[in-house]
Amino acid sequence: MIERARAEETWNEIRATVRVEIGEASYQSWIGVLSLESVDRDSVNLAAPNRFICERVSGRFGQRLQELWRAQDNRVKSVGFVVKNMGDAITPANTESAANPSAKPKSRRLSLSADDSETMTHEATTYTLDKRYQFDSFVVGKSNELANAAARRVAEAQTAAASYNPLFLYGGVGLGKTHLMHAIAWEAQQLHPEKRVMYLTAEKFMHRFVSALRYKDVFAFKQEFRSVDMLLLDDFQFIGGKDSTQEEFFHTFNTLIDANRQIVISADRSPNDLENVEERIKSRLNWGLVADIGPTDYELRLGILQSKAEDAIALNQGLTFEPKVLEFVAHRVASNARVLEGALNRLVAQATLVGRKVTVDMAQETLGDLVRAFDRRLTIDEIQRKVAEHFNVRLSDMLSPRRARAIARPRQIAMYLCKELTDKSLPDIGRKFGGRDHTTIMHGVKRISQLSDEDPALREDVAVLRRSLEY
């Protein structure tokens, strides 16, 4: 019987030998990802992260690995290969497999559920996905509904759709790009376990390409990246100015598109605004669907906080939030999901570690630095511009003497908001509205206050403008 401890030592020695023989890049791609799965009376099984690697290692290195193992331990009659966590050997653990690399191994497709390891094993490579980042946990609002809908469509599709290939997601930090990228990968693998899905950052793509150049293993690199069914590349802006990496990406892109394989890319800006990226690549990134993920509005921030609060309450027995706490945070911390989650974590820590009740006063005290950071003094100019844009009127007309209803009503709303949202006096506001008297401003403010009680449409316009200006 082969002892497990002895087999582990032997495997480490064999890997060191193969590393020298085949070079660092090939070793990392094929041998470094293997692990010792099991030992028997006269056989050893090595585990690969997926069927693709399992077949390639068996055919390309199986015989050499068996030779090296027999040289170390003559009790070993065969070396076989299995897919990790599946248990079934897809390359028979016998000498026939190793001696005949061209023989097609028996295979079984690998399925994945959301309950599996955070290191997702699939048909193309092994990568780390965050189990929290799935569609069910993505809070949808007006600013991200298009990106979310497109991401779901791509994940569910059996084959790539021309109108969504490539799918390009862009937006600022912490707005959900990476969440959607992970969600696409999870969903695609769950719905279509036969698909070879690859997710990685553009930085890792570049490092792996540079490593392949260094160790003269570019062929294996091309073979790996151009044989996938879905390629997801995060933080694409990173390859700006990296000429060789852009050249390789360009050819990989063309190969996958020509084969009707799906490409999903995310970046912090639109394709046309990417710096130091070749024009031919920008052009191709615009071929499919470009979806913007905009800044969070009040409703979306509140939704994110409610979702995170539910998770926190489930994990911390007895934790409660006083009414209006989440509304206060959503109002006063006008930022992205990461900052909001960090703010909520502070409140939970105060409640669970210090024993304080989560009230609005406690939130204001605990989050004082965040609240101050997002507090700002609105200017009359800002309010005038926002109102003019909202009602699609020229700013110069709104400040002019014109009394047409289409101009006068937006003007009065702007006066009302200036009085409500700034500390300026009525004469100060009048001067900014073409030198109007303070009584005119007072009349406009009263008129909008009265109409807000009578006209739901106007009340909604005022509320929307107030939220966009305040938060």
Secondary structure, 3 states (H helix, E strand, C coil): CCCHHHHHHHHHHHHHHHHHHHCHHHHHHHHCCCEEEEECCCEEEEEECCHHHHHHHHHHHHHHHHHHHHHHCCCCCEEEEEECCCCCEEECCCHHHHHCCCCCCCCCCCCCCCCCCCEEECCCCEEECCCCCCHHHCCCCCCCHHHHHHHHHHHHCCCCCHHHCCEEEEECCCCCHHHHHHHHHHHHHHHCCCCCEEEEEHHHHHHHHHHHHHCCCHHHHHHHHCCCCEEEEECHHHHCCCHHHHHHHHHHHHHHHHCCCEEEEEECCCHHHCCCCCHHHHHHHCCCEEEEECCCCHHHHHHHHHHHHHHHHHHCCCCCECCCHHHHHHHHCCCCHHHHHHHHHHHHHHHHHHCCCECHHHHHHHCHHHHHHHCCCCCHHHHHHHHHHHHCCCHHHHCCCCCCHHHHHHHHHHHHHHHHHCCCCHHHHHHHCCCCCHHHHHHHHHHHHHHHHHCHHHHHHHHHHHHHHHC
